[in-house]
Amino acid sequence: MNLVYSLSNTTSHRAIAVAPIQDPSLPSVKLAYSNHTYDMLPFVVVTEDGVKKLNFPHLPDEYKPVVNISSNSSFSVEFTKKPREINAFLVDYDADTTEISPLTRLGKSEFGLGNLYGLRTIEVRAIFDDGKYVTYTCLADIQKPDIHGYGLPRETDPNIFGG
């Protein structure tokens, strides 16, 4: 069992250990990248009965990223039940003001990261045919691309300065 620790310096929140909540009525989602898949946690569920928060996104101060992704790469999402609509975002919950960046859609369920990098939450928002709206999250380390792959000389190359 994985434990979620909620830490806050306010008096209204105390550090507690909570098992991640999995709702069997929700489709599960996996982030697919580089021939591997990674579970995404359901975060917010909106139904005709209202809004329910199941799991808070994992923050970099409390968790290690689930996946390392190059910012010039793409990922896809795999659902156990086909959604009617999918959108994806990179969210920085650790910023002074939460920063949300929409990701570029490359296919029906494939997204590119563009020029974004750093420890971020990948948030996938899906709407299903039954009207249910669900967000799923996964902490990722989005890394700057390796410029050596672009034919540029390495800093240790003796010919870099004509030597």
C-alpha positions as CSV (number, residue, x, y, z in Angstrom):
1,M,0.0,0.0,0.0
2,N,1.3,3.5,-0.9
3,L,0.8,6.2,1.6
4,V,0.0,9.8,1.0
5,Y,1.3,12.3,3.5
6,S,-0.3,15.6,3.7
7,L,1.9,18.3,5.2
8,S,0.9,21.8,5.9
9,N,2.1,24.5,8.3
10,T,-1.4,25.8,8.9
11,T,-3.4,24.8,12.0
12,S,-6.3,23.5,9.9
13,H,-4.2,20.7,8.4
14,R,-2.2,18.1,10.2
15,A,0.3,15.6,8.7
16,I,-1.7,12.3,8.2
17,A,-1.1,9.1,6.3
18,V,-3.9,8.2,3.9
19,A,-4.0,5.3,1.5
20,P,-4.7,6.5,-2.1
21,I,-8.4,6.3,-2.9
22,Q,-9.4,4.1,-5.8
23,D,-13.0,4.3,-6.9
24,P,-13.9,1.0,-8.7
25,S,-16.7,2.8,-10.6
26,L,-14.1,5.0,-12.3
27,P,-12.1,4.0,-15.4
28,S,-8.4,3.6,-14.6
29,V,-5.9,5.5,-16.7
30,K,-2.3,4.9,-17.5
31,L,0.2,7.3,-18.9
32,A,2.2,5.6,-21.7
33,Y,5.7,6.8,-22.4
34,S,8.8,5.1,-23.9
35,N,7.2,1.6,-24.0
36,H,6.2,1.8,-20.3
37,T,2.9,2.6,-18.5
38,Y,2.4,4.5,-15.3
39,D,-0.7,4.6,-13.2
40,M,-2.5,8.0,-12.8
41,L,-4.5,8.7,-9.7
42,P,-8.0,10.0,-9.9
43,F,-8.2,13.5,-8.4
44,V,-11.6,15.2,-9.0
45,V,-14.8,13.6,-10.0
46,V,-17.8,15.7,-11.1
47,T,-21.2,14.0,-11.5
48,E,-24.8,15.2,-11.4
49,D,-24.5,14.6,-7.6
50,G,-21.7,17.1,-7.2
51,V,-17.9,17.4,-6.9
52,K,-15.8,14.8,-5.1
53,K,-12.0,15.0,-4.4
54,L,-10.5,11.6,-4.2
55,N,-6.7,12.1,-4.0
56,F,-4.7,15.3,-3.9
57,P,-1.9,15.5,-6.5
58,H,1.5,14.3,-5.3
59,L,3.9,17.3,-4.8
60,P,7.6,17.2,-5.4
61,D,8.4,18.0,-1.8
62,E,6.7,14.9,-0.6
63,Y,7.1,12.4,-3.5
64,K,9.5,11.3,-6.2
65,P,8.3,11.7,-9.8
66,V,6.6,8.6,-11.3
67,V,8.2,9.2,-14.7
68,N,11.0,11.2,-16.3
69,I,10.1,12.6,-19.7
70,S,12.1,14.6,-22.2
71,S,10.3,17.8,-23.0
72,N,10.7,17.2,-26.8
73,S,8.9,13.8,-26.4
74,S,5.2,12.9,-26.3
75,F,3.1,10.6,-24.2
76,S,-0.3,9.0,-24.5
77,V,-3.0,8.0,-22.1
78,E,-4.7,4.7,-22.0
79,F,-8.2,4.3,-20.5
80,T,-10.1,1.2,-19.5
81,K,-13.3,2.9,-20.7
82,K,-13.2,5.2,-23.8
83,P,-13.8,8.9,-22.9
84,R,-15.8,11.2,-25.1
85,E,-13.2,14.0,-24.6
86,I,-9.6,14.2,-23.3
87,N,-7.4,17.2,-22.5
88,A,-4.0,17.3,-20.8
89,F,-2.2,20.0,-18.8
90,L,1.1,20.4,-17.0
91,V,0.4,21.9,-13.5
92,D,2.9,23.4,-11.1
93,Y,1.2,23.2,-7.7
94,D,4.3,24.4,-6.0
95,A,4.4,27.8,-7.7
96,D,3.3,30.8,-5.6
97,T,0.2,30.8,-7.8
98,T,-0.7,27.5,-9.3
99,E,0.4,27.5,-13.0
100,I,-1.5,25.5,-15.6
101,S,-0.2,25.0,-19.1
102,P,-2.3,23.2,-21.7
103,L,-0.4,20.5,-23.6
104,T,-0.4,20.2,-27.4
105,R,-2.7,17.4,-28.7
106,L,-0.8,15.3,-31.3
107,G,-3.4,12.6,-31.6
108,K,-6.7,11.5,-30.0
109,S,-4.9,10.5,-26.8
110,E,-1.3,11.7,-27.5
111,F,0.2,14.9,-26.2
112,G,3.4,16.9,-26.6
113,L,5.1,18.9,-23.8
114,G,6.5,21.7,-26.0
115,N,9.0,23.9,-24.3
116,L,7.9,23.1,-20.7
117,Y,10.2,21.4,-18.1
118,G,10.7,20.8,-14.4
119,L,8.9,18.8,-11.7
120,R,5.3,19.1,-12.8
121,T,2.0,17.3,-12.4
122,I,0.6,15.9,-15.6
123,E,-3.2,16.3,-15.3
124,V,-5.5,14.5,-17.7
125,R,-9.2,15.7,-17.8
126,A,-11.7,13.3,-19.3
127,I,-15.4,13.5,-20.0
128,F,-17.2,10.1,-20.3
129,D,-20.5,9.3,-22.1
130,D,-22.3,9.0,-18.8
131,G,-21.5,12.7,-18.2
132,K,-18.9,12.0,-15.6
133,Y,-15.9,14.4,-15.6
134,V,-12.7,13.0,-14.0
135,T,-9.3,14.4,-13.6
136,Y,-6.3,12.1,-13.2
137,T,-2.8,13.2,-12.0
138,C,0.8,11.9,-12.2
139,L,4.0,13.6,-10.9
140,A,6.6,13.8,-13.6
141,D,10.1,15.2,-14.1
142,I,10.0,17.0,-17.5
143,Q,13.6,17.3,-18.6
144,K,15.2,19.6,-21.1
145,P,16.2,17.7,-24.2
146,D,19.7,16.5,-24.7
147,I,21.2,19.0,-27.2
148,H,24.0,16.5,-28.1
149,G,21.4,14.7,-30.2
150,Y,21.1,17.7,-32.5
151,G,24.7,17.5,-33.9
152,L,26.1,20.2,-31.7
153,P,29.6,19.6,-30.4
154,R,30.0,18.6,-26.8
155,E,31.7,21.0,-24.4
156,T,34.5,18.5,-23.9
157,D,35.1,18.3,-27.7
158,P,38.6,19.8,-28.3
159,N,37.5,21.2,-31.7
160,I,34.7,23.2,-30.1
161,F,36.9,26.3,-30.1
162,G,38.9,25.4,-33.1
163,G,41.6,23.7,-31.1
